Each structure stands twice: as C-alpha cells, then as structure tokens.
Amino acid sequence: MRPQVRDSSEVESEVWDDPVRGDVSFRVLFSADRTPTSSLYTGLTELAPGGWLGLHRHTQAEVYHLVEGSGVVVLDGVEHPVGAGSAVFIPGDAEHGIRNTGEGALRFVYAFATDAIDDVVYRFSADG
C-alpha cells in the first residue's frame, strides 16, 4: 500500500447496459486488485440523461457524493431528490438505486470501506 494520485479521466470506463443492473458507466479509482491500495474501494459513476442504476443491495455500507447533475435516489423504497453537493449514506443491506432526472450527466463519487471491488457482491432486486 502506498499513497496514490489518479486522474479519473485516465481510468477506463466500465459500462452496464441491461434491464436489471441499469444504464450506467463507472470508473474504478481505487481497488486493491487494480491499485496498490487497501481499506477503501472507490470510484466515479456517470449516468447519462435518463440513465439509472437498478435497485440493489450489498453487505457493505456505501456513500455517494454527487458532483454534477440531478436525480432521484431510492433508499428502502423512499425517493429522495439529489443534486450536486448531495451526500448519501447507504447502510449495509439497504435497498437502493439512483436515476438521472436532469438534462445533463449525473456524476457521483462512491466509496466502500473494503479493499476491492470484488469484495462487494451486488444483489439486484429485479433478479428476485
């Protein structure tokens, strides 16, 4: 483990585009399987206008910090409007998802207090 500085524009985007996980792209910024880091897995998510991340759960708590755009985050069935500057704490195993309701991109940083992306097992509600 060592200190790191990364430019998110230099990290390759990963894309989900399906009826369960959603229409979303994300960049994994720090993850022990990709960077010499531990104890924190974090990235940057982007939802195009109309984009969404499907309702899901995972054991780890998560934080979203919106840096651009506007949308609606759903937390255990309750919708909350969010925009640039909003911070969202999601307890472990809470059902959540987010959708872009604005005219431009919705971008947010997400973080988990775990070593790597592979530690997070997504359980999508639409999977049953």
N, C-alpha and C positions, 0 to 999 in steps of 0.2 A: 504494500500500500504506500502511495506517495501523493503529494499534492498534485492537483490537475487543473488545467485551464483548457476548456474546449470551446470552439466556435460552433454553435448549433447548425449554422448553415453548411458546415463541412461534414456533418454527420448524415449518412444516408437515411432517407425516409423509408419507413415500413408502412404498408397500406393494408387495411382491412376493408373489404367491399363485399359484404354479404348480408342476407336478410336477418341474421341473428346478431353478429358482432357489431354491425353498423357500417357506416361510410365514413372512415376516419384515417388520418395518417399521423404517424408519430415518429419521433427520433429518440432513441435511447442514448442519453447523455452520459450517465454513469451506471455501470453494472459490472460486477466482478468478473463476469465471463467475457467482457469486452474491454475493460479498462482496469488498470492496477489500483482498484479501489475496493472498499468493503463497507458494510454497515449502512449503506444508503444506495437505493436504486432510484434514479430519477430520469425524467425525460420531458420532452416538449410535444404536446399534441396539437394538431390543427384540424379543425372542422371547416370545410368549405360551406358557403351558404346552403342551408338545407341538410348539411351533414349531421351525423349523430353517432353516438356510442351507445350500443344496446345495454339494456338493464342487465346488471350482473352483480356478483358478489365475489369476495376473496377473503381469506382469513386475516390478512394484514390490514391495518388501518392505512388510509391514504389521505393525502392533501392535494387539492387543486388550488392553484393561484392563477387567475385569469389575467392575461397581459394584453389582450386585444379582443374586441368584438363583444357580442352579447348573445345570450341564450337562456336556456332553462335547464337547471339540474334537478333531477328527481332523486330524492332521498327517502327510502322506505315508503314510496307511494305519494309523497308530497312534493309538488312542484315549487321551485324557488327560482325567480328571475335572477340572473347573474350578468355581470359585465366586467370590463377591465377594472382591475383593482379588487374584485371579489376574491375572498379566500374561503375554501370549503374544506371542512374536516369530515372525513367519512370513516366512522368506526368499522372495525373488522366485522365482516359478515353482514353489513348493512347493504341492502339492495340499492343500486344507484346507476345512473346513466345521465347523459347530457346531450342536448341538441342545440344547434346553431339556429337562432331565430332572426339574426341580423342580416344586413345587406352584404357585409364583408366577412372575411375569415374570423373565426373564433379560435384563439390560441391560448393554451394554458400549460403551465408547468405542473407536473405531477411528481409526487415523491412517496416512497415507501421506506420504512426503517427496516430494510432487509438487504442482503448482499447483492442479489442479482434478479434479473427479470424471470429466470427460471424458478425462483422461489415463490412466485405469485401464480396461483392456479385460479384462472378465471372460470366462474360457473355462471353461464348466461341463463337468464330466466326463461327465454324462449326455447331453450333446449329441454325444458321440463324438469 
